[in-house]
Amino acid sequence: MLCGWLLSFPAWAQSERPGDVVRPNCFAIINARIVPVSGAPIENGTVVVREGLIVAVGANVTPPADAKRLDGAGLTVYPGLIDSTTNLGYVAATPPAGGGGGGRGGFPTAPSGPPTGAAPNSTRQPGFQPELLASDLVRSTGEGLDAARQAGFTTALTIPRDGMFMGRSAVINLAGDAPRDFVVKTPVALHITFVPLAGASYPSSLMGVFSLIRQSFFDAQRYRDLEAAYRKNPRGLKRPEYDPSLAALAQALNQEIPVVMYADSEREIIRALDLAKEFNLRGVIAGGREADRVADRLKASNTPVLLSLNFPKRTVAPNPEADPETLETLRNRVAALKTAGLLAKAGVSFAFESGGAAPADAVSNVAKAIQNGLAPDAALRALTLSGAELLGIADRAGSVEVGKIANLTVVRGDLFDAKRKVAYVFITVAGTVGEGTLSPVFTGIGDDASVSTLAFSGTIKRGDASINISFSGTYTADEIRGTGNPGTERAHPVVLKKAAGGGPGGKPNGPGGSTEAVNFTGPWTITVSLGPQQFPGTLTLRQEGNKLTGTLGTPFGTSDLSNATVTGDTFQASANVNISGQSVDLSLSGKVQGNRIEGTIGSPQGTATFTGTRPQFQ
Amino acid sequence: MIKRLTNRLTALIALLCLVAVALPARAATRAAGDTLIRNATVLTVTNGTLKNTDILIQNGKIARIGKDLKAPEGAKVIDATGKFVMPGIVDCHSHTMIDAVNEFSASVTSMCRIQDVLNPTDPALYLQLAGGVTALNLLHGSANAIGGQNQVVKIKFGRPVEEFIFPDAPPGIKFALGENPKRSSARGIPGIPNRYPATRMGVEEVIRDAFTRARDYKRQWDSYNAAKAKGENVTPPRRDTQLDPLVEVLEGKRFVHSHCYRAEEILMLIGIADDFGFKVRTFQHTLEGYKVAKEIAKHGAGASIFADFWAYKVEAYDAIPYDAAILERAGVLVSLNSDDDGRSRRLNIEAAKMMKYGDVSEESALRMITLNPARQLGIDKRVGSIEVGKDADIAIWTAHPLSVYARVDMTFVDGDMLFDRATDLARREALAKERAELEKADPNRAGEGGQPGGIPRGRRPAYKGEDNCLKGAEEHQQ
């Protein structure tokens, strides 16, 4: 049974602006075990959070009167976990027409799809654009954020995921409505992978990868020097061509940002270290599976490691026709579990990263590193404060300390306890918003009825759209009551009744399970289809009894509705629009189900259909 | 209480002492490594065969050669009675221990460096030590008219990669002529571009064009350096990593090792070299070298060839097993190479074939796999023969190494014994046990229900018997 729970507060860590959500701004987690990481654990203490910042931590802290109290009995409060290498928050690229390179008998002909993003004025093709900024590409609707949050991660370094020069990364908090809410720091580092192109273009081999990188840095050195000379005395000198790619590399050459290089095996790490040495870069190793074997060099060159928690594992049985796997391969898989412990022993600074593993698996794998020689407190540090230090945000995150961002991960029991059941999945939010019921609402609360106050943020699906929501309120056996906000809307009161025949975790009675009457009031976003053509529109409706007032917005303008009436779950109305100087009478009819609307718009020229949604709680 | 503490401290100190003794001892076996090989038949290569002779190895060098040498204190003494000692074999054409062989994308890939892709854990290295090989000329593949920069290495298996780099070996570069650079066998393969050039004419043009550009580039730098010397405010030219190594060729600072088959293309490259004023250091494979032996000798190039490997493609039909003998008689410096992980560990047999086919002398046959390739690579001051002062890169054989019954007992590189048959045999049981235990470890247990995996590349049981220079093309074909 599900028995733990998780909180993340970043959604509240934003200032109020006109039109913004009014959110509860003070919380106190009381009677909880607190592991600040920066100091000794507090067995029974209180953490107070106000406006997204930690304002008090300690055993004898009295929660302020206006704080929403969360009973932390049996819970442990950790700093929000930090994943120091991810590709979180990007919107999936559309696969290329024709199914990519798979059509020619499986021969790779081109990279698998278009890259996440491209720098607009680059001199280089996508995948070779060091100037690319993660902070320009991340979206609140991007991939992976929810799974990472549910596993307890609150903060991550995110990197554009394509190419050799992948671009420059950003530290993000894993919740928020828009990049302005969650980008914590940018640019953080330049990222390089030593992976040749899948197709036939240069570089098609590892050798080519290194020669391209080397030539690029030589070019950047020259660019930097020419720029400097020109800035000093432009007269009589030819202006150097503007090159954003080389400018970004020059930033790395000047050691303004570190260079994160992906390297797992001993020889890959040595190659990366050699490259950093050749160009005097501030090198960082990401991956680092065999980093312990190069510990001396890493330490001597002050090179930190972002150590992958995606430990190697034999996935399929070996082919009996093939030679057996080498002893080295077998040894290396086992040795990978010991790397973290050995790095700690050698004094190499490192932080954990998920390395492409599912976030929950990554957290579970920390326990394996602990079993293989890593001290538990060092493990927790590598998942929190060390990451913050290496990403340059230790002054604002990474520990439970007064003044830091209130990124907290709250767990029932110990974070690395192997016996913890699916402790991270406390709240599952899925389904649609319908008739004042978020359905299905919560699962996994059943055994935990002692928790009377809860708060969450998450993503729900409504139709095809994903909407970020946050909620805070109280929980009783029969209902959950509080305020929540969908998307960028204002907060609304939410009352969630226990569905008949089950607890809050049970299935509801289906969409429209509420007995409330249908209500048309609200702003509706509609799509009007006329033959093959589609255009966007809005319907703003206000219902009083059976009377309906409102407006219809189309690309031709906004017009008032007249003769509008409601019958049950349908409505009828007339409107007049002006199309290219001609007055056209329209007759509308539609039907509402939950927060979806559909209907027809009739005109002398023909009939169009429309569908739409209402982006808010009722 | 205090007594117990004292006892503990004593135990701790004792333990520390043990560690302290153990550590220098381990280091000593490697660093000092004095070894006396007693009573061997020594094939010196430069100074005939010495019977009942001792060799003293000190500080990684051959310190003394003679009879009844005294073992210094602490030296390891090896009784080699009835055994043969020969210099470590030098393989002048190898693609072992590299994580990439070909950069297919362009016809001139001189910016690529083998040095960037070394894999010191390649198991083939150990097998080559077991074949008495101690140095390799690691070459870029032959898919390009002008390929990447080579790396000469010592097989310091088990040591850090930087120790593999052969000290002071002159840098080189791979060229290729004929079917491979014109992509004859790669046309129509999806994923491999139909790249210019498609003919031997085109190959010549690509090389001439590259050197023309290199010459212009050199002029740019020369005039920049001259102007700068005069104190003028000038902008430096762009550094071009593709042309830098070609300028070094023009300046005689980088050796050209050119893959080739047919006589007329050998003459073609000699023509280009004469026009641009550089020398071809070695022709590699050189299957029709016997047809133009005098011209090769006149140019001053060496030839590094297969003993008797031919007919695997059209341009390889005119090969004969007398190639090496004829070239040598014409005055060409000849070596035998492997171009293959497997053949590399049997190069002694390749040399023996030269005695059978071409009637070359025993010493000449041995030279073709030791001193001659060392001279071709410019490393003969250090290796290639058993002489006082040279690096102790040697192998002890159970019989004359030109016999099919000969096996390697021990191989030394810089005085370190990196292969020892007895140790190898003794370790096998322990390794089998280790393997069985590792297979049980969680990360090595296969997931359930999955299909068996494919056969990983490079671990096919059967030798594929194709020109290894095209290694990497398989990646595209599979």
Interface residues (C-beta under 8 A of the other chain):
Chain A: R104 G105 F107 P108 T109 P196 G199 A200 S201 Y202 P203 S204 S205 L206 M207 G208 F210 S211 R214 Q215 F218 D219 R222 L226 A229 G236 L237 K238 E266 R267 I270 R271 F311 P312 K313 R314 T315 V316 A317 P318 N319 P320 E321 A322 D323 P324 T326 L327 E328 L330 R331 R333 V334 A336 L337
Chain B: D99 A100 V101 N102 E103 F104 S105 A106 T109 M111 C112 R113 I114 D116 V117 L118 N119 P120 T121 P123 H140 G148 V161 P190 G191 I192 P193 N233 T235 P236 R238 R239 D240 T241 Q242 L431 E434 R435 L438 E439 A441 D442 P443 N444 R445 A446 G447 G450 Q451 P452 G453 G454 I455 P456 R459 R460 P461 G472 H476
